[in-house]
Amino acid sequence: MEANGLGPQGFPELKNDTFLRAAWGEDTDYTPVWCMRQAGRYLPEFRETRAAQDFFSTCRSPEACCELTLQPLHRFPLDAAIIFSDILVVPQALGMEVTMVPGKGPSFPEPLREECDLEHLKHPATVASELGYVFQAITLTRQRLAGRVPLIGFAGAPWTLMTYMVEGGSSSTMAQAKRWLYQRPQASHRLLRILTDALVPYLVGQVAAGAQALQLFESHAGHLGPLLFSKFALPYIRDVAKQVKAQLQEAGLAPVPMIIFAKDGHFALEELAKAGYEVVGLDWTVAPKKARERVGKTVTLQGNLDPCALYASEEEIGRLVKQMLDDFGPQRYIANLGHGLYPDMDPKHVGAFVDAVHKHSRLLRQK
């Protein structure tokens, strides 16, 4: 540690590195915990901050993103912060219009319909320069965190971004995006390559700005069976990790742990464990003991309490957490939910979840 309490990039020295140590596979005194969508609408202060602003205007305000990122840390002793942003800032930076429709979700007025539509996308090399506001938000948040916990950056994986760009929004079947995979495989690979080439400098830029870990969200993995996943998702997931690591090294930046979260991608667990990520996130449909058997001791696992378990009583949440920790085991593990927090959840129950992880994981280590 330098005499002035600042780390190597001029940021405040990190006081709690438990999350990073678990991500790297080192032993920890207790199990670190954070929640996907921990900066979210379940917090009244989040709703208050967001009330006056359009969603993507908020994303473009470093000050607002910083405030929203820090809100859950004022309430709960979480072991990591995750920058407030959205995976769809990347398609926006590629020149697509995206709006957030209240009660409906994201909407692309002009989705990709034909291969020729790819010509209208901006060059992927320009994306990082379009997303300077995310980098500014990360740097500001890292300063304001004052070393309390690490800050996670993130992005959506290529297939998941493609689904939104082709479907024009959310979809229960992803039929239009999958039609591309079957009818236009070459155009699909071309789009997935454009997205990969945009994501790599974006993720590297997040680390340069101060992110201390990165999570890649393959939220729509479950719409692909094993064959399509291995052809159209996995190669790009691997490539993102490989290229980000190489470019961090080239830029003289220290390596950061990378997390892959492929929701409903349990059919590819072994492949994901070998895809170049230090951590594999699990959704709640995967049994922890079986997952550990399948991936071995080479990666850290993250997850995977059913978010809806937070509707249970605080006592029941404690019991469910204890069971989950027993099943995952004390090391090479980061506690989380199996998906993001829902807007109608009680913040007190989120607090009960965080406290139960800390309490039971310490007891587990005394056995």
Sequence and secondary structure as in RCSB ss.txt:
>XXXX:A:sequence
MEANGLGPQGFPELKNDTFLRAAWGEDTDYTPVWCMRQAGRYLPEFRETRAAQDFFSTCRSPEACCELTLQPLHR
FPLDAAIIFSDILVVPQALGMEVTMVPGKGPSFPEPLREECDLEHLKHPATVASELGYVFQAITLTRQRLAGRVP
LIGFAGAPWTLMTYMVEGGSSSTMAQAKRWLYQRPQASHRLLRILTDALVPYLVGQVAAGAQALQLFESHAGHLG
PLLFSKFALPYIRDVAKQVKAQLQEAGLAPVPMIIFAKDGHFALEELAKAGYEVVGLDWTVAPKKARERVGKTVT
LQGNLDPCALYASEEEIGRLVKQMLDDFGPQRYIANLGHGLYPDMDPKHVGAFVDAVHKHSRLLRQK
>XXXX:A:secstr
  TTSB TTSSB  S  HHHHHHTT   SS  B  TT SSTTSHHHHHHHTTS HHHHHT HHHHHHHHHHHHHH
S  S EE    TTHHHHHTT   EEETTTEEE SS   SGGGGGGS  GGGHHHHTHHHHHHHHHHHHHHTTSS 
EEEEEE HHHHHHHHHHSB  SS HHHHHHHHH HHHHHHHHHHHHHHHHHHHHHHHHHT SEEEEEETTGGGS 
HHHHHHHTHHHHHHHHHHHHHHHHHTT     EEEEETT GGGHHHHHTSS SEEE  TTS HHHHHHHHTTSSE
EEEEE GGGGGS HHHHHHHHHHHHHHH SSSEEEEESS   TT  HHHHHHHHHHHHHHHHHHHH 
